């Protein structure tokens, strides 16, 4: 029996997640830009101190998680649009997930060791 | 039924990507995908630079300085600055259209033009800073 490896249940959830993470990242971008204008990158110590601040660390954590999820949905959409053979597409999905999980872990480790 | 199939077969098709002309919003939309893909592919570089910039090891800072001094790296960063700005501006446009703001043809055209103009202007402004012009 052949089955379609697609589903109707996760589309709206990912669509919404794409939007929510986009809004979070846009706000974060503006906050960081304002901080840079205010001198957060004026010296290496200032930069480290800024990123180590509890509130900044928390929102950076949220940004990293958002980026990971947002990139997952976006890159998965690209594979779904252009890669027709199911086996190749699933393999690319898995590889994308693995590298993104790795990136998220790496980035969190960078801000947490400060 | 067979008449329907016959009709389907004879439907004109025109999928020559080198000849198809899209409205500006179409190009801006494709660039949203291209910029997103580019940002994804360059994520390791960006995380690595973040890692080095926040390191307490002096050698890492020397390495960070030497990497970011390279013209080749600056060109890659310039491309990523554009990708981020385009993705950001086009993303705002998508969010607005999601809540039915700017769906009229003329408004949609203007907003696509605004995305291109704003993202390219900001890329120029940040690019000049990147290359140390100011």
gemmi code that builds the backbone of each chain (N, CA, C; Angstrom):
import gemmi

chains = {
    "A": [
        ("UNK", (0.848, -1.196, 0.000), (0.000, 0.000, 0.000), (0.879, 1.240, 0.000)),
        ("UNK", (0.571, 2.146, -0.886), (1.376, 3.372, -0.908), (0.699, 4.449, -0.070)),
        ("UNK", (1.513, 5.181, 0.641), (0.970, 6.242, 1.481), (1.613, 7.577, 1.107)),
        ("UNK", (0.856, 8.630, 1.255), (1.412, 9.952, 1.015), (2.113, 10.427, 2.286)),
        ("UNK", (3.368, 10.849, 2.132), (4.088, 11.297, 3.327), (3.869, 12.805, 3.493)),
        ("UNK", (2.631, 13.152, 3.626), (2.275, 14.547, 3.879), (1.168, 14.543, 4.925)),
        ("UNK", (0.902, 15.674, 5.519), (-0.162, 15.738, 6.508), (-0.847, 17.076, 6.455)),
        ("UNK", (-2.077, 17.125, 6.924), (-2.803, 18.378, 6.923), (-2.814, 18.999, 8.315)),
        ("UNK", (-2.283, 18.266, 9.296), (-2.462, 18.722, 10.678), (-1.422, 19.743, 11.130)),
        ("UNK", (-0.231, 19.710, 10.515), (0.816, 20.576, 11.059), (0.986, 21.897, 10.308)),
        ("UNK", (0.293, 22.046, 9.186), (0.482, 23.244, 8.359), (0.184, 24.535, 9.077)),
        ("UNK", (-0.981, 24.634, 9.705), (-1.390, 25.889, 10.330), (-0.526, 26.210, 11.541)),
        ("UNK", (-0.114, 25.169, 12.265), (0.740, 25.370, 13.446), (2.088, 25.965, 13.031)),
        ("UNK", (2.691, 25.397, 11.985), (3.987, 25.896, 11.537), (3.866, 27.273, 10.894)),
        ("UNK", (2.746, 27.486, 10.190), (2.501, 28.792, 9.593), (2.473, 29.859, 10.688)),
        ("UNK", (1.758, 29.547, 11.778), (1.637, 30.485, 12.892), (2.983, 30.652, 13.601)),
        ("UNK", (3.690, 29.538, 13.801), (4.996, 29.590, 14.466), (5.966, 30.450, 13.661)),
        ("UNK", (5.882, 30.339, 12.325), (6.737, 31.140, 11.449), (6.521, 32.633, 11.719)),
        ("UNK", (5.240, 33.014, 11.916), (4.895, 34.427, 12.158), (5.316, 34.883, 13.545)),
        ("UNK", (5.036, 34.041, 14.558), (5.360, 34.436, 15.934), (6.870, 34.595, 16.105)),
        ("UNK", (7.632, 33.617, 15.578), (9.086, 33.707, 15.705), (9.615, 34.907, 14.922)),
        ("UNK", (8.972, 35.225, 13.797), (9.398, 36.383, 12.997), (9.233, 37.666, 13.801)),
        ("UNK", (8.088, 37.805, 14.479), (7.834, 39.016, 15.270), (8.848, 39.117, 16.412)),
        ("UNK", (9.082, 37.999, 17.109), (10.048, 38.007, 18.207), (11.433, 38.429, 17.717)),
        ("UNK", (11.861, 37.866, 16.579), (13.195, 38.168, 16.064), (13.289, 39.612, 15.569)),
        ("UNK", (12.182, 40.134, 15.010), (12.194, 41.527, 14.539), (12.350, 42.475, 15.720)),
        ("UNK", (11.609, 42.195, 16.816), (11.729, 43.047, 18.014), (13.146, 42.952, 18.573)),
        ("UNK", (13.673, 41.742, 18.655), (15.027, 41.537, 19.176), (16.046, 42.337, 18.349)),
        ("UNK", (15.882, 42.284, 17.020), (16.792, 43.010, 16.126), (16.801, 44.504, 16.451)),
        ("UNK", (15.600, 45.073, 16.637), (15.523, 46.507, 16.914), (16.140, 46.835, 18.273)),
        ("UNK", (15.919, 45.959, 19.263), (16.498, 46.170, 20.598), (18.021, 46.142, 20.524)),
        ("UNK", (18.565, 45.133, 19.812), (20.019, 45.007, 19.701), (20.599, 46.204, 18.935)),
        ("UNK", (19.893, 46.634, 17.889), (20.376, 47.773, 17.119), (20.427, 49.022, 17.997)),
        ("UNK", (19.384, 49.215, 18.808), (19.348, 50.365, 19.727), (20.499, 50.265, 20.728)),
        ("UNK", (20.761, 49.044, 21.225), (21.840, 48.846, 22.197), (23.200, 49.148, 21.577)),
        ("UNK", (23.381, 48.750, 20.315), (24.650, 49.023, 19.627), (24.832, 50.539, 19.464)),
        ("UNK", (23.744, 51.220, 19.093), (23.806, 52.686, 18.966), (24.151, 53.317, 20.322)),
        ("UNK", (23.676, 52.683, 21.407), (23.916, 53.218, 22.744), (25.288, 52.812, 23.294)),
        ("UNK", (26.074, 52.065, 22.499), (27.441, 51.772, 22.909), (27.725, 50.365, 23.390)),
        ("UNK", (26.804, 49.421, 23.139), (27.008, 48.043, 23.596), (28.222, 47.387, 22.956)),
        ("UNK", (28.658, 47.909, 21.804), (29.825, 47.317, 21.132), (31.012, 48.283, 21.127)),
        ("UNK", (30.991, 49.266, 22.054), (32.063, 50.267, 22.059), (33.405, 49.657, 22.440)),
        ("UNK", (33.363, 48.575, 23.234), (34.611, 47.875, 23.577), (34.276, 46.405, 23.781)),
        ("UNK", (35.343, 45.588, 23.832), (35.112, 44.155, 24.026), (34.443, 43.876, 25.365)),
        ("UNK", (34.882, 44.597, 26.421), (34.285, 44.402, 27.743), (32.817, 44.817, 27.766)),
        ("UNK", (32.529, 45.930, 27.068), (31.140, 46.411, 27.012), (30.258, 45.365, 26.324)),
        ("UNK", (30.760, 44.790, 25.243), (30.018, 43.787, 24.471), (29.757, 42.536, 25.310)),
        ("UNK", (30.815, 42.069, 25.981), (30.655, 40.882, 26.837), (29.692, 41.157, 27.989)),
        ("UNK", (29.861, 42.335, 28.601), (29.008, 42.704, 29.730), (27.551, 42.787, 29.310)),
        ("UNK", (27.331, 43.378, 28.133), (25.973, 43.520, 27.623), (25.330, 42.152, 27.403)),
        ("UNK", (26.046, 41.270, 26.691), (25.479, 39.959, 26.356), (25.336, 39.057, 27.582)),
        ("UNK", (26.128, 39.335, 28.648), (26.068, 38.504, 29.859), (24.954, 38.949, 30.795)),
        ("UNK", (24.405, 40.144, 30.558), (23.330, 40.658, 31.402), (22.143, 39.683, 31.370)),
        ("UNK", (21.546, 39.439, 32.545), (20.485, 38.434, 32.651), (19.342, 38.614, 31.665)),
        ("UNK", (18.846, 39.847, 31.546), (17.700, 40.103, 30.660), (18.090, 39.883, 29.201)),
        ("UNK", (19.292, 40.379, 28.849), (19.752, 40.226, 27.462), (19.952, 38.752, 27.138)),
        ("UNK", (20.522, 38.025, 28.122), (20.748, 36.602, 27.903), (19.421, 35.868, 27.675)),
        ("UNK", (18.402, 36.238, 28.447), (17.096, 35.587, 28.302), (16.480, 35.840, 26.927)),
        ("UNK", (16.519, 37.121, 26.483), (15.894, 37.397, 25.184), (16.741, 36.834, 24.044)),
        ("UNK", (18.064, 36.773, 24.251), (18.915, 36.150, 23.234), (18.595, 34.654, 23.128)),
        ("UNK", (18.340, 34.044, 24.286), (17.934, 32.634, 24.303), (16.659, 32.445, 23.482)),
        ("UNK", (15.660, 33.321, 23.712), (14.412, 33.249, 22.952), (14.668, 33.452, 21.460)),
        ("UNK", (15.575, 34.405, 21.145), (15.917, 34.673, 19.748), (16.503, 33.427, 19.088)),
        ("UNK", (17.415, 32.756, 19.794), (18.075, 31.575, 19.223), (17.053, 30.461, 18.948)),
        ("UNK", (16.169, 30.239, 19.917), (15.126, 29.219, 19.730), (14.220, 29.591, 18.548)),
        ("UNK", (13.843, 30.881, 18.499), (12.983, 31.356, 17.411), (13.651, 31.168, 16.060)),
        ("UNK", (14.940, 31.537, 15.998), (15.683, 31.403, 14.742), (15.720, 29.953, 14.287)),
        ("UNK", (15.972, 29.049, 15.245), (16.033, 27.636, 14.902), (14.708, 27.141, 14.317)),
        ("UNK", (13.608, 27.499, 14.968), (12.289, 27.051, 14.514), (11.941, 27.695, 13.171)),
        ("UNK", (12.203, 29.005, 13.068), (11.888, 29.757, 11.857), (12.657, 29.200, 10.650)),
        ("UNK", (13.941, 28.939, 10.868), (14.776, 28.405, 9.786), (14.310, 27.003, 9.410)),
        ("UNK", (13.904, 26.220, 10.408), (13.420, 24.864, 10.126), (12.204, 24.914, 9.194)),
        ("UNK", (11.218, 25.745, 9.531), (10.011, 25.818, 8.706), (10.356, 26.330, 7.299)),
        ("UNK", (11.198, 27.370, 7.233), (11.539, 27.956, 5.938), (12.313, 27.012, 5.039)),
        ("UNK", (13.340, 26.379, 5.605), (14.168, 25.478, 4.794), (13.360, 24.234, 4.404)),
        ("UNK", (12.532, 23.756, 5.336), (11.685, 22.605, 5.019), (10.740, 22.928, 3.852)),
        ("UNK", (10.206, 24.158, 3.845), (9.331, 24.575, 2.738), (10.071, 24.540, 1.405)),
        ("UNK", (11.346, 24.959, 1.427), (12.139, 24.935, 0.187), (12.287, 23.494, -0.303)),
        ("UNK", (12.645, 22.581, 0.610), (12.782, 21.169, 0.205), (11.447, 20.640, -0.320)),
        ("UNK", (10.340, 20.984, 0.355), (9.031, 20.474, -0.065), (8.644, 20.979, -1.448)),
        ("UNK", (9.092, 22.209, -1.778), (8.729, 22.779, -3.077), (9.530, 22.191, -4.236)),
        ("UNK", (10.813, 21.907, -3.995), (11.679, 21.570, -5.130), (12.147, 20.130, -5.182)),
        ("UNK", (12.129, 19.411, -4.062), (12.676, 18.050, -4.058), (11.522, 17.050, -4.143)),
        ("UNK", (11.370, 16.447, -5.310), (10.226, 15.567, -5.527), (10.381, 14.160, -4.946)),
        ("UNK", (11.552, 13.475, -5.102), (11.641, 12.107, -4.554), (11.533, 12.127, -3.026)),
        ("UNK", (10.560, 11.403, -2.495), (10.277, 11.447, -1.056), (11.493, 11.084, -0.207)),
        ("UNK", (12.257, 10.043, -0.649), (13.375, 9.586, 0.169), (14.443, 10.675, 0.304)),
        ("UNK", (14.726, 11.364, -0.817), (15.731, 12.429, -0.785), (15.240, 13.591, 0.083)),
        ("UNK", (13.946, 13.883, -0.066), (13.375, 15.003, 0.690), (13.425, 14.728, 2.197)),
        ("UNK", (13.050, 13.517, 2.582), (13.066, 13.173, 4.015), (14.493, 13.235, 4.559)),
        ("UNK", (15.445, 12.762, 3.746), (16.844, 12.798, 4.170), (17.280, 14.251, 4.405)),
        ("UNK", (16.912, 15.142, 3.470), (17.268, 16.558, 3.611), (16.588, 17.165, 4.840)),
        ("UNK", (15.336, 16.770, 5.095), (14.637, 17.252, 6.295), (15.412, 16.859, 7.549)),
        ("UNK", (15.824, 15.608, 7.596), (16.535, 15.117, 8.784), (17.864, 15.847, 8.953)),
        ("UNK", (18.620, 16.001, 7.843), (19.906, 16.698, 7.916), (19.713, 18.152, 8.367)),
        ("UNK", (18.664, 18.800, 7.828), (18.387, 20.186, 8.201), (18.092, 20.283, 9.694)),
        ("UNK", (17.258, 19.379, 10.184), (16.921, 19.364, 11.609), (18.175, 19.173, 12.461)),
        ("UNK", (19.009, 18.233, 12.047), (20.208, 17.937, 12.840), (21.151, 19.132, 12.895)),
        ("UNK", (21.415, 19.770, 11.732), (22.345, 20.910, 11.776), (21.726, 22.062, 12.572)),
        ("UNK", (20.416, 22.272, 12.422), (19.791, 23.377, 13.156), (19.837, 23.139, 14.666)),
        ("UNK", (19.599, 21.893, 15.088), (19.678, 21.588, 16.521), (21.118, 21.833, 17.006)),
        ("UNK", (22.083, 21.442, 16.179), (23.485, 21.684, 16.517), (23.792, 23.173, 16.649)),
        ("UNK", (23.314, 23.978, 15.681), (23.548, 25.426, 15.721), (22.934, 26.046, 16.971)),
        ("UNK", (21.688, 25.618, 17.284), (20.993, 26.177, 18.450), (21.778, 25.854, 19.726)),
        ("UNK", (22.233, 24.613, 19.842), (23.019, 24.217, 21.016), (24.313, 25.004, 21.114)),
        ("UNK", (24.987, 25.175, 19.986), (26.246, 25.923, 19.929), (26.013, 27.370, 20.382)),
        ("UNK", (24.979, 27.999, 19.825), (24.710, 29.406, 20.131), (24.318, 29.603, 21.599)),
        ("UNK", (23.524, 28.674, 22.133), (23.117, 28.792, 23.544), (24.342, 28.643, 24.441)),
        ("UNK", (25.207, 27.711, 24.068), (26.443, 27.488, 24.829), (27.301, 28.763, 24.857)),
        ("UNK", (27.318, 29.505, 23.729), (28.122, 30.729, 23.650), (27.616, 31.770, 24.648)),
        ("UNK", (26.295, 31.959, 24.709), (25.805, 32.999, 25.624), (25.755, 32.513, 27.075)),
        ("UNK", (25.693, 31.185, 27.271), (25.576, 30.694, 28.654), (26.910, 30.611, 29.383)),
        ("UNK", (28.010, 30.526, 28.630), (29.296, 30.412, 29.322), (29.793, 31.787, 29.759)),
        ("UNK", (29.123, 32.854, 29.326), (29.578, 34.213, 29.676), (29.445, 34.468, 31.179)),
    ],
    "B": [
        ("UNK", (-15.961, 12.794, -19.528), (-14.715, 12.583, -18.782), (-13.513, 12.665, -19.719)),
        ("UNK", (-13.655, 11.971, -20.860), (-12.530, 11.989, -21.795), (-12.379, 13.378, -22.404)),
        ("UNK", (-13.507, 14.067, -22.558), (-13.466, 15.434, -23.084), (-12.720, 16.340, -22.110)),
        ("UNK", (-12.960, 16.096, -20.809), (-12.299, 16.892, -19.765), (-10.791, 16.667, -19.812)),
        ("UNK", (-10.407, 15.376, -19.953), (-8.985, 15.049, -20.029), (-8.339, 15.695, -21.244)),
        ("UNK", (-9.107, 15.665, -22.339), (-8.620, 16.246, -23.585), (-8.344, 17.744, -23.390)),
        ("UNK", (-9.296, 18.377, -22.700), (-9.199, 19.809, -22.445), (-7.970, 20.103, -21.572)),
        ("UNK", (-7.756, 19.241, -20.585), (-6.642, 19.402, -19.657), (-5.315, 19.362, -20.415)),
        ("UNK", (-5.225, 18.373, -21.314), (-3.990, 18.188, -22.075), (-3.676, 19.398, -22.937)),
        ("UNK", (-4.747, 20.011, -23.465), (-4.530, 21.099, -24.412), (-4.369, 22.468, -23.752)),
        ("UNK", (-4.473, 22.471, -22.419), (-4.347, 23.753, -21.712), (-2.970, 24.365, -22.019)),
        ("UNK", (-2.950, 25.631, -22.409), (-1.638, 26.212, -22.747), (-0.725, 26.291, -21.523)),
        ("UNK", (0.524, 25.978, -21.752), (1.494, 26.038, -20.674), (2.604, 26.980, -21.075)),
        ("UNK", (3.018, 27.778, -20.118), (4.136, 28.656, -20.391), (4.986, 28.739, -19.134)),
        ("UNK", (6.040, 27.950, -19.127), (6.850, 27.884, -17.916), (8.318, 28.197, -18.204)),
        ("UNK", (8.557, 29.018, -19.241), (9.943, 29.373, -19.561), (10.404, 30.471, -18.602)),
        ("UNK", (11.191, 30.029, -17.584), (11.590, 30.959, -16.526), (12.456, 32.113, -17.021)),
        ("UNK", (13.087, 31.896, -18.214), (13.956, 32.976, -18.712), (13.149, 34.053, -19.426)),
        ("UNK", (11.895, 33.746, -19.736), (11.072, 34.704, -20.480), (9.945, 35.287, -19.625)),
        ("UNK", (9.493, 34.499, -18.616), (8.395, 34.970, -17.759), (8.782, 36.282, -17.071)),
        ("UNK", (7.874, 37.248, -17.136), (8.118, 38.501, -16.434), (7.162, 38.598, -15.256)),
        ("UNK", (7.738, 38.797, -14.079), (6.934, 38.864, -12.865), (6.738, 40.309, -12.448)),
        ("UNK", (5.657, 40.590, -11.706), (5.568, 41.910, -11.080), (6.671, 42.032, -10.023)),
        ("UNK", (6.990, 43.236, -9.618), (8.077, 43.457, -8.664), (7.894, 42.620, -7.393)),
        ("UNK", (6.628, 42.511, -6.944), (6.361, 41.729, -5.730), (6.793, 40.272, -5.909)),
        ("UNK", (6.707, 39.777, -7.153), (7.125, 38.407, -7.439), (8.621, 38.236, -7.234)),
        ("UNK", (9.397, 39.225, -7.733), (10.850, 39.165, -7.541), (11.213, 39.339, -6.072)),
        ("UNK", (10.522, 40.269, -5.405), (10.795, 40.492, -3.981), (10.509, 39.213, -3.190)),
        ("UNK", (9.462, 38.491, -3.607), (9.083, 37.256, -2.932), (10.138, 36.171, -3.128)),
        ("UNK", (10.634, 36.043, -4.371), (11.689, 35.055, -4.630), (12.952, 35.418, -3.841)),
        ("UNK", (13.246, 36.720, -3.788), (14.429, 37.151, -3.037), (14.273, 36.885, -1.540)),
        ("UNK", (13.013, 36.845, -1.058), (12.789, 36.503, 0.350), (13.279, 35.076, 0.597)),
        ("UNK", (12.972, 34.198, -0.342), (13.406, 32.807, -0.219), (14.931, 32.695, -0.381)),
        ("UNK", (15.464, 33.381, -1.392), (16.912, 33.338, -1.625), (17.677, 33.875, -0.415)),
        ("UNK", (17.207, 35.005, 0.128), (17.908, 35.599, 1.277), (17.812, 34.682, 2.498)),
        ("UNK", (16.661, 34.059, 2.684), (16.519, 33.131, 3.806), (17.447, 31.945, 3.677)),
        ("UNK", (17.537, 31.401, 2.464), (18.420, 30.261, 2.227), (19.880, 30.659, 2.463)),
        ("UNK", (20.242, 31.858, 1.992), (21.612, 32.341, 2.179), (21.955, 32.510, 3.650)),
        ("UNK", (21.028, 33.071, 4.406), (21.259, 33.250, 5.847), (21.416, 31.894, 6.529)),
        ("UNK", (20.584, 30.927, 6.131), (20.679, 29.588, 6.716), (22.049, 28.964, 6.417)),
        ("UNK", (22.491, 29.087, 5.145), (23.759, 28.467, 4.753), (24.950, 29.111, 5.470)),
        ("UNK", (24.834, 30.398, 5.783), (25.961, 31.101, 6.404), (25.867, 31.154, 7.930)),
        ("UNK", (24.850, 30.497, 8.498), (24.698, 30.502, 9.958), (25.969, 30.065, 10.702)),
        ("UNK", (26.660, 29.012, 10.231), (27.864, 28.601, 10.973), (28.895, 29.724, 11.062)),
        ("UNK", (29.075, 30.485, 9.967), (30.022, 31.604, 9.987), (29.595, 32.640, 11.026)),
        ("UNK", (28.299, 32.966, 11.031), (27.797, 33.999, 11.939), (27.918, 33.566, 13.403)),
        ("UNK", (27.589, 32.301, 13.673), (27.681, 31.814, 15.063), (29.151, 31.762, 15.490)),
        ("UNK", (30.011, 31.370, 14.540), (31.451, 31.305, 14.849), (31.985, 32.698, 15.187)),
        ("UNK", (31.589, 33.696, 14.386), (32.033, 35.067, 14.652), (31.500, 35.562, 16.001)),
        ("UNK", (30.238, 35.200, 16.317), (29.673, 35.569, 17.623), (30.497, 34.921, 18.734)),
        ("UNK", (30.825, 33.651, 18.533), (31.619, 32.889, 19.500), (32.956, 33.590, 19.756)),
        ("UNK", (33.664, 33.930, 18.661), (34.973, 34.569, 18.800), (34.848, 35.944, 19.453)),
        ("UNK", (33.805, 36.698, 19.054), (33.680, 38.077, 19.546), (33.401, 38.115, 21.042)),
        ("UNK", (32.813, 37.034, 21.587), (32.464, 37.014, 23.013), (33.482, 36.228, 23.837)),
        ("UNK", (34.533, 35.735, 23.177), (35.505, 34.909, 23.882), (36.382, 35.752, 24.805)),
        ("UNK", (36.812, 35.121, 25.916), (37.727, 35.824, 26.822), (39.179, 35.480, 26.504)),
        ("UNK", (39.376, 34.603, 25.508), (40.733, 34.219, 25.111), (41.297, 35.248, 24.127)),
        ("UNK", (42.432, 35.886, 24.472), (42.987, 36.935, 23.590), (43.234, 36.444, 22.163)),
        ("UNK", (43.685, 35.184, 22.007), (43.953, 34.667, 20.652), (42.692, 34.678, 19.789)),
        ("UNK", (41.543, 34.418, 20.430), (40.288, 34.416, 19.678), (39.955, 35.801, 19.149)),
        ("UNK", (40.286, 36.806, 19.941), (39.997, 38.175, 19.508), (40.895, 38.577, 18.359)),
        ("UNK", (42.164, 38.139, 18.427), (43.094, 38.396, 17.322), (42.579, 37.731, 16.055)),
        ("UNK", (42.107, 36.489, 16.214), (41.556, 35.744, 15.081), (40.324, 36.466, 14.522)),
        ("UNK", (39.445, 36.926, 15.426), (38.241, 37.655, 15.010), (38.622, 38.886, 14.192)),
        ("UNK", (39.602, 39.643, 14.696), (40.045, 40.855, 13.999), (40.577, 40.528, 12.603)),
        ("UNK", (41.409, 39.475, 12.528), (42.038, 39.169, 11.238), (41.005, 38.639, 10.236)),
        ("UNK", (40.023, 37.861, 10.726), (38.988, 37.344, 9.818), (38.150, 38.490, 9.268)),
        ("UNK", (37.712, 39.372, 10.172), (36.791, 40.430, 9.742), (37.508, 41.551, 8.994)),
        ("UNK", (38.858, 41.532, 8.995), (39.593, 42.517, 8.201), (39.641, 42.117, 6.725)),
        ("UNK", (39.495, 40.817, 6.459), (39.580, 40.300, 5.088), (38.473, 40.865, 4.199)),
        ("UNK", (38.876, 41.317, 3.004), (37.900, 41.907, 2.075), (36.881, 40.858, 1.627)),
        ("UNK", (37.360, 39.619, 1.439), (36.458, 38.544, 1.015), (35.355, 38.320, 2.052)),
        ("UNK", (35.775, 38.264, 3.336), (34.793, 38.079, 4.417), (33.842, 39.272, 4.463)),
        ("UNK", (34.405, 40.477, 4.251), (33.547, 41.669, 4.261), (32.500, 41.603, 3.158)),
        ("UNK", (32.885, 41.080, 1.995), (31.929, 40.956, 0.894), (30.832, 39.949, 1.246)),
        ("UNK", (31.242, 38.831, 1.895), (30.249, 37.849, 2.332), (29.309, 38.496, 3.349)),
        ("UNK", (29.890, 39.259, 4.287), (29.064, 39.918, 5.306), (28.136, 40.948, 4.676)),
        ("UNK", (28.645, 41.636, 3.646), (27.793, 42.612, 2.943), (26.576, 41.900, 2.334)),
        ("UNK", (26.831, 40.739, 1.730), (25.746, 39.946, 1.163), (24.753, 39.507, 2.240)),
        ("UNK", (25.292, 39.142, 3.407), (24.423, 38.703, 4.503), (23.638, 39.872, 5.091)),
        ("UNK", (24.266, 41.062, 5.105), (23.560, 42.260, 5.581), (22.359, 42.518, 4.672)),
        ("UNK", (22.606, 42.447, 3.346), (21.488, 42.626, 2.413), (20.429, 41.552, 2.646)),
        ("UNK", (20.879, 40.283, 2.776), (19.934, 39.170, 2.951), (19.076, 39.390, 4.195)),
        ("UNK", (19.724, 39.794, 5.278), (18.978, 40.017, 6.525), (17.973, 41.158, 6.349)),
        ("UNK", (18.441, 42.267, 5.765), (17.564, 43.436, 5.618), (16.398, 43.148, 4.681)),
        ("UNK", (16.680, 42.456, 3.572), (15.598, 42.127, 2.654), (14.597, 41.188, 3.327)),
        ("UNK", (15.136, 40.171, 4.019), (14.271, 39.196, 4.687), (13.423, 39.888, 5.761)),
        ("UNK", (14.048, 40.828, 6.476), (13.361, 41.585, 7.532), (12.225, 42.427, 6.929)),
        ("UNK", (12.560, 43.238, 5.915), (11.561, 44.141, 5.323), (10.440, 43.352, 4.633)),
        ("UNK", (10.821, 42.337, 3.866), (9.815, 41.532, 3.172), (8.974, 40.771, 4.195)),
        ("UNK", (9.586, 40.370, 5.305), (8.853, 39.683, 6.362), (7.771, 40.584, 6.957)),
        ("UNK", (8.127, 41.854, 7.173), (7.126, 42.800, 7.685), (5.976, 42.936, 6.697)),
        ("UNK", (6.320, 42.984, 5.403), (5.289, 43.096, 4.361), (4.357, 41.880, 4.397)),
        ("UNK", (4.947, 40.692, 4.562), (4.139, 39.465, 4.625), (3.217, 39.497, 5.840)),
        ("UNK", (3.768, 39.939, 6.994), (2.952, 40.002, 8.216), (1.794, 40.975, 8.042)),
        ("UNK", (2.050, 42.110, 7.388), (0.987, 43.096, 7.170), (-0.091, 42.530, 6.239)),
        ("UNK", (0.351, 41.856, 5.177), (-0.623, 41.278, 4.249), (-1.433, 40.171, 4.938)),
        ("UNK", (-0.776, 39.439, 5.875), (-1.494, 38.421, 6.663), (-2.681, 39.021, 7.405)),
        ("UNK", (-2.517, 40.250, 7.895), (-3.633, 40.892, 8.615), (-4.398, 41.838, 7.692)),
        ("UNK", (-4.278, 41.565, 6.370), (-5.054, 42.268, 5.333), (-4.741, 43.749, 5.201)),
        ("UNK", (-3.504, 44.117, 5.539), (-3.076, 45.496, 5.300), (-2.285, 45.515, 4.002)),
        ("UNK", (-2.698, 46.356, 3.058), (-1.946, 46.512, 1.812), (-2.170, 45.411, 0.794)),
        ("UNK", (-3.371, 44.854, 0.758), (-3.621, 43.774, -0.211), (-4.091, 44.306, -1.573)),
        ("UNK", (-4.488, 45.577, -1.622), (-4.905, 46.144, -2.915), (-3.718, 46.180, -3.860)),
        ("UNK", (-4.006, 46.049, -5.162), (-2.945, 45.927, -6.160), (-1.913, 47.064, -6.075)),
        ("UNK", (-2.423, 48.297, -6.032), (-1.499, 49.437, -6.047), (-0.663, 49.495, -4.769)),
        ("UNK", (-1.321, 49.206, -3.623), (-0.597, 49.217, -2.342), (0.445, 48.107, -2.319)),
        ("UNK", (0.076, 46.941, -2.851), (0.999, 45.801, -2.859), (2.228, 46.116, -3.721)),
        ("UNK", (1.988, 46.822, -4.823), (3.097, 47.254, -5.678), (4.011, 48.221, -4.946)),
        ("UNK", (3.388, 49.206, -4.307), (4.175, 50.214, -3.585), (4.974, 49.583, -2.457)),
        ("UNK", (4.355, 48.643, -1.740), (5.068, 48.052, -0.607), (6.223, 47.179, -1.084)),
        ("UNK", (6.046, 46.512, -2.240), (7.158, 45.720, -2.786), (8.313, 46.649, -3.159)),
        ("UNK", (7.964, 47.794, -3.768), (8.999, 48.775, -4.118), (9.672, 49.301, -2.853)),
        ("UNK", (8.860, 49.562, -1.803), (9.412, 50.066, -0.543), (10.393, 49.060, 0.058)),
        ("UNK", (10.049, 47.760, -0.015), (10.938, 46.709, 0.518), (12.288, 46.772, -0.191)),
        ("UNK", (12.261, 46.872, -1.541), (13.509, 46.899, -2.313), (14.325, 48.151, -1.976)),
        ("UNK", (13.660, 49.297, -1.969), (14.371, 50.569, -1.758), (14.959, 50.640, -0.339)),
        ("UNK", (14.131, 50.294, 0.660), (14.600, 50.390, 2.047), (15.730, 49.402, 2.302)),
        ("UNK", (15.568, 48.139, 1.847), (16.607, 47.150, 2.152), (17.916, 47.475, 1.433)),
        ("UNK", (17.829, 47.958, 0.173), (19.061, 48.294, -0.547), (19.721, 49.556, 0.024)),
        ("UNK", (18.915, 50.540, 0.420), (19.492, 51.760, 1.006), (20.196, 51.455, 2.317)),
        ("UNK", (19.535, 50.652, 3.170), (20.150, 50.298, 4.451), (21.402, 49.449, 4.235)),
        ("UNK", (21.368, 48.570, 3.193), (22.559, 47.772, 2.882), (23.718, 48.695, 2.523)),
        ("UNK", (23.423, 49.734, 1.756), (24.457, 50.712, 1.386), (24.996, 51.396, 2.643)),
        ("UNK", (24.079, 51.825, 3.516), (24.490, 52.533, 4.735), (25.359, 51.639, 5.629)),
        ("UNK", (24.911, 50.381, 5.867), (25.694, 49.468, 6.711), (26.969, 49.022, 5.998)),
        ("UNK", (26.884, 48.902, 4.658), (28.048, 48.491, 3.874), (29.171, 49.515, 3.960)),
        ("UNK", (28.813, 50.802, 3.887), (29.828, 51.852, 4.002), (30.491, 51.799, 5.373)),
        ("UNK", (29.688, 51.496, 6.399), (30.233, 51.361, 7.760), (31.157, 50.143, 7.828)),
        ("UNK", (30.722, 49.045, 7.206), (31.500, 47.799, 7.201), (32.880, 48.010, 6.577)),
        ("UNK", (32.908, 48.781, 5.474), (34.179, 49.014, 4.787), (34.912, 50.242, 5.329)),
        ("UNK", (34.427, 50.759, 6.465), (35.154, 51.814, 7.157), (35.123, 53.178, 6.499)),
        ("UNK", (34.085, 53.447, 5.688), (34.007, 54.759, 5.030), (33.654, 55.844, 6.056)),
        ("UNK", (32.880, 55.464, 7.072), (32.589, 56.427, 8.156), (32.645, 55.740, 9.504)),
    ],
}
model = gemmi.Model(1)
for chain_id, residues in chains.items():
    chain = gemmi.Chain(chain_id)
    for i, (resn, *xyz) in enumerate(residues, 1):
        res = gemmi.Residue()
        res.name, res.seqid = resn, gemmi.SeqId(i, " ")
        for name, pos in zip(("N", "CA", "C"), xyz):
            atom = gemmi.Atom()
            atom.name, atom.element = name, gemmi.Element(name[0])
            atom.pos, atom.b_iso = gemmi.Position(*pos), 0.0
            res.add_atom(atom)
        chain.add_residue(res)
    model.add_chain(chain)
structure = gemmi.Structure()
structure.add_model(model)
structure.setup_entities()
